[in-house]
Amino acid sequence: MKIDLTDTTSSKINSGLVEARRAIGTGAIGMVLTLVIVTDEGSAYDALKAAGDASREHPSRILAVIRRPGRSPRARAEARLDAEIRVGSDAGTGETVLLRLHGELAAQAQSVVLPLLLPDAPVVVWWPENAPENAAKDPLGALAQRRITDAVSAESPVEQLAARAASYTPGDTDLAWTRITPWRSMLAAALDQRRVKVSAAVVEGESYNPSAELLALWLADRLNIKVDRVVTDGPGLTAVRLHTAGGDVTLERTDGLLATLSMPDQPDRMVALKRRETSELIAEELRRLDPDDIYAAAVRYGVEKLHADGPKHEVVDARTAAGQAASEASEEGAAGATVSGPSTAKGKAPAAKKSAASANRTQK
């Protein structure tokens, strides 16, 4: 069922929700949280579809805040609220309200959202794109117990992680971190089976992939080791190699679906490690509403090293290493120089040109 309300108010929207529930025969509210999605017209469809699918696991009231400040001075001066109420089969297992804020009202979204929050229920705010610099200090973010951003949608995803570390507040999280949950679980299980000391590690994945960076930071923080970053063609994360005295523990995925776990003195095993949909990522984040201390430690690790002696992990571009080494040898006149492998060309991930961000930007 859908109800359109033009030039309305929050109280009329609440009345419309009650009317819609009675019309479909569900008078009681069985929702466990309020999910606020801050988006624009271009991203609203995908975000609402993902939230609707996630609501089958977490029945919730979904409030989509779509700001439309206007382009002309007259449009920017007016203040109008249009709403679309969806209940029943049109809204998953909860309720969905699209809030279009016109003119000056676009800057006062919290005043519209606050009366529509479910009483005595947690609030989660999700920015699919264009997240604020400091999510906790954003007027909408201040209403929430959990704040979800997505670094992969930023112009420079890797640099976005530094901003997330600088502004981190308990309750913050990022979908780039959620994407590596299966990788972290698999690696932890592998080390539980083979209790050996890891001396170093390599994380391979696409350039400008914040999930690969976070996985490298997590390994460096938890194992206190040096972690190298190798740039590959993807898709997403492709491999993690843990160096030990008895041999390498390797988790490698080349097709985005199945991975191969290789351990010394054991046969290789195929494990399911597919790239997950956004709805699955949101559903995972809604399972926990307490602060994620492991994410905080991982994302802060890189910033601390950046301002100290430099990050502990480095980047190796396997696609250009040989060419760079050959060019250097030619310039120096070293005819006998040889290329030893990808480790001959190292640098930081943000050194790649920003113009390549959109081409390489992807999910894990």
N, C-alpha and C positions, 0 to 999 in steps of 0.2 A: 504494500500500500504506500502511496506517495501523496504528500500534501505540500503544495506550494504556497508560501507566504511572502508577499511583496511589501516592502516598506513596513516591516514588522518590528516587534520588540522581543526581548528574552522571555517576558511573561507570557506573551501570546504563543511563543514556541513551546513553552512548557505545557500550556493548555492544549496545543495541537498534539503533543506527544501522548497526553492522557487520552485524548479523543481517539487517536489512532490505535492505541492499545485496546481500548474498549471495542472499537470497530472490528478488530480481528479476534476478540475474545480472550485476550491475555491482560487481565487487569493488574496482576502482580508484577513487580519488577524483579527479575532474576539475574541481574547483571552484577558482575564482581568488580568492575573498575570503569573509569572514564579514560578513553584514549583520545587525546587531542592531536590532530594532524595539521601541521602548519604547512601549507602548500600553495601552489598557484593553479590556474586553470589547466595548464599544459600537463602537470604531473598529478592532478587530482584523481583521474580515472585509475591509474596504476596503483596509487597509494590506497585508495578506497577498496580496490579489489583485494589487495594484499591484507588490509586490515579486516575486511569481511571474512576472508578465508581463515585468518587467525582467530576471529571471534567464535568459530565453531569449537575451539578449544577453550577460549576465554570469553564467555558472553560479556559484552561491554557496550557502553554507550559511546559511539564514535562521533566526535565533533570535528568536522573538517573546516578549518579556518582558511578562507580564500580572500586575500586582500586585493581590492581593486581601487586604488587611490585615485585613478583617473589621470588623463593626460592634459586636459585643458584646465586653466585656472578655475573655471566655473565648476567643473566636475570635482576638482580637488577641494572646493569650498563646501560642497554639499555633504551630508552625512545620512546614509541610508543603509538599512540592513534587510537583505533578502535571504530567505531560508527555504530549504527543501527538506522535508521530513520523510524518512523511509523506515518502515517497520515491516515485520513479517519476512517473506521470502526475498524482498528487495534489500534487506539489511542483515543477511546472515542470521545469527542467532540472537542479535541484540537490537539496538536502535542506531540509526545513522542520521545525523543532521548536517547538511551543508550550509555553512554560514558565509555569505558573500558580503563583505564589508566595503562599502563605497565611501569615497571621499575621506573626510577627516576621521571617520570612524575606523578606518583601516589602522590607524596608529593607536587605537584604544581597544584592541581585541580582547584584552583581559576583562574589561567591563562587560562584554557580551558573553564571554565564556563562563565567568564565575557563577551566574545564577543557573547555568545549565549543568553544572557538575552533579554527579550522583551524590547524595548525602552519605557521609560516613564510608566512603569508598576511595581507594587509592586513585591517584591521577597520574597518568603517563603522557608525556608530550613527545611527539616524534616529528622531526624535521627531515623529510626525504631529501630535500635539497635546500641550499642557501641557509644553513644553520647559522645562528648568531655566533659572534666571537666568544661570548661567555654565556652558555646556555642557562646557567643557574641564575644569572642576573637579568635575563630576559623577563619581561613582565609575565609572559605565559609560562616560562620555565620555572618561575618562582612559585607557581601554583602546584607544581608536580613533585612527587616523590622520586620519579625516574624520568630521565631526559635522554632521548635516543637521537643520535646524529648519524651521519653516514659520510665518512671522509672521502669515499670513492667518488662522490658527486662534486667535490671541490675542484677548482681549477688546477691546484697543485696538491694532490692527495697526501703525499708524503710530508710536505710542509704543514699541512693541516693537522697532522698528528702533534707537531710541536705546539700549535695553538691549543689543542685539546689538553695537552699536558699542563700548559701554563695556566689554564682556566679551570682545571679539574676541581669539581666539587662532588662529595659523596652523593651518589645517585646518577652520575653521568655514565654513559656508555656509548659505544659506537658499533654500528653493524659490521665494520671492518674487523672488529674483534670477535663478534659473534660468528663470522664466517670461518674462523679457524678453530672453533670448538672441536670438531671431529679430528682435526690434525693434532691438537694438543692432547686429546684423549688417547689417540692411537700411539703417540710417542711416549706418553707417560706409561701406558700399558706395556710397551716394548721394553722400557727400562726397568719396569717391575719384574719382567721375566728374566732379564739379563742384568744383574746388579754389577755394573762396571763403572769406572770413572770415565766421564766424557771429557776429552781434552780440548776439542774444538768442534765447530759445526759449520755447515753450509746450508743456506736456504736459497732455493732456486725458484724464480717466478718472474712474471711480467714486470717490466719497468712501470713505475708509478702505480704499483699495487700496494695500498696501505696495509692489506692483510699480511703480505709477505714481510713488510717491515715490522709489523707488530709481532709476528711469530719469531722473527730474529731477536727482537728486543726481549720477548718473553724467555727465550732460551738463554740469552746472555744474562738476564736478571736472575733466573732460577738456578742456573748451573754455574754461574760466575766464570764463563768461558768467552773466548773470542768467537764471533759468528761472522762469517763472510756472506755477502749477498751476491748471487749470480743471476744476471738478467737473461731470461729465456723468452721464447716466443709464446709461452703459455700453452693452454689457457689457464689463467690465474696462477695459483701455486702449482709447481710441478714436482718438486722434490725437496726433501730434507735429509741431510747426511750427517750423522753423529759419529765423530772419530773417536775410537777407543783403542786401547793397547791390543785387544784381541781381534780387531777388525771393525769395519764400519757397520753401523745400524742405519739402514736406508729405507725411507718411505718415499716412493716415487709414483707420480700419477701424470700420465701424458695425455689422456683423453678427456679429463674432467669427469670421469665416471668411476673407473676402477683404479686402485692403487696396488702396488706391489711392495710388501714388507719383507726386507732382506735382513737377516741377522746371521752372524758368524756361527758355523756349525749347525745351522738349521735350514730346512728347505724353505724356499720362497713361498710366501702366502699372498693370495689375492684378497683384498679387502674392499668393501664398498665405501667409496669416498666421493660421492657425486657432489656437484655444485648445487647448492640449495636455492630455492625460490625465496623471494623477499618475505612472503607470508610465513614460511617456516622460521626465518630469522626473527621476525616480530613475535611469533608465538613463543620462541625460546626465551626472548627477553622478558615477556610478560609472565613467565613462570617464576621469576624472582624479582622482588621489589626492594631488596636490601642492597646496600652499596657493594660494588664489585671491587674488592681490594686487590685482587690479582691483576685486573685490568689497569687499575691505578698505578701499581708498581711497574708494570710493563711500559705503559705509555710515558711515565715520568723518567724511566731509566735513560731513554735516548736523549731527552732534554738535559738531564744532569750531565751526561757525558759530553754533550755538545758544548756546554759552557765550561767544562773542565779540560780534559785532555783530548777531546774529540770522541766520537762514538766508537764503541768497541767493535761494531760490525762495519764492514766495508762492502762496496759493490764491485762486482766483476762483470763486465759485459762480454759474454762469450762470443757474441757475433762480431765484435770489432776488435777484440784483443790482438788477433794475429796481424791485422792491418796496421794497428798502432805500433806494435813492436817492430814490424818490418820498416815502417817509416822512420822510426827513431834510429834504427840500425843504419839506414841509408844516410841520414843526416850526419851521423857521427863518424861515418866511414868505416864502421866496424864490419868488415866483410864476413867475418867468421861468426857474427852474432846469430843465435838461434832463438826460436820462439818456444818457450817451455810450457805454454798453456795459458789458460784464462787468467792465472794469477799474476801475469805480467802487466795487466792494466787494471788498476784499482782506483776507485774514487767514490765519492758519496753519491747516493741516489738522487738527491735534488739537483745534481749538476746537469742532468739531462735537460734539454730545451723544453720550455713550457708548451711550445706549440705541438709537441708530440703527446701531450697529456690526453687529449680527447681520443686519439687513435689507440692509446694503450690502456685507457681507463676501462676497468672491468671488474666484475665480481670475482671472488675467490673460486 
